[in-house]
Amino acid sequence: MIDIFISYRHDDVPETVRSIDDYLCAHFDADTVKIDYRSTEHDIKQMMDHVRTSDVLLVVIGRNWINILEEKQNDEGNDDHVRDEIHTGLTTDGVLVIPVIIDDLKRHHPPAQMLPDEIKALAYKKEHLVRDDSAHFENDMAALVARIKERHARYGGALRVAEKMPVELLDNRIAKAKERVRIMCIWSSRWFSLRESLLTAMRRGAVVQVLVLDPANDALCRQRDRDLNEPEGFTKQHIEQNIRELESIAERAAHLGLDRSHFQIKLYSATPSRVLYMVDEMVLIGSHPVGQLSAD
């Protein structure tokens, strides 16, 4: 079962929103697709609870979306529940947020500088284009459904749940890797403890790929600082320290005669809702709480 919440503005492409809702209800259990006009609950708190318990938050953005946002920002007495829905989705562990752009990616996808701080991260989420003409709508929606199902198939179930990070299990699995080790996080304090197992994996021929948040992305770094209630620069400082630690491991690998190209450090501009460890076919997903550091 996949729970989906559709966030949209009532004065922005309402006909297309209904078509999207109809399509999703036809391809998923209709009871798991939430949208306000089909809900018997119109309490804002209850709607936010629906967002928090969703697997996917679809943010439908059309030609009028950014103009309505600006109008609501300029009217202090006018609540913007759509902005609240997006902020809730962005700051809830495990919710996949997808901006669904109607018709024109370049014109309708709002850049970070046009978004308020609390939803600025929306600009860095991977968008999905849906064209509302009959020639393209079906194909675009089919691709969206496939994306949602693929993500759920990969991360929607758990074989085992642990309250704390199974450090020994992770270390042993990495050391036994034959093909690949892939780690994705904002930043981590584990590189020193994982150093030897990562090098052992490389000796066995595995490619190690580490993805951390780009410290040059000031908007997302500041957002994480606010989420953690830490001073500005906290996240950026730790990421930069991570990069130095990772480069040290890469240099050690080269000193040992290992293929330096098999240790890859990549930067990305998105804040993951999970800490992800992939070792060959094993996937370990760590909780990434919004208001605190990743669980030990």
ABEGO torsion letter per residue (X at the ends): XBBBBBBBBAABGAAAAAAAAAAAAAABBAAABBBAAABABABAAAAAAAAAABABBBBBBBAAAAAAAAAAAABAABBBAAAAAAAAAAABBGBBBBBBBBGBAAAABBBAAABBAAAAAAAABBBBBBBABAAAAAAAAAAAAAAAAAAAAAAABBABBBABBBAAAAAAAAAABAABBBBBBABBAAAAAAAAAAAAAAAAGBBBBBBBBBAABAAAAAAAAAAAGBBBGAAAAAAAAAAAAAAAAAAAAAAAGBBAAABBBBBBBBBBABBBBBBEABBBBBBBBAABBBBX
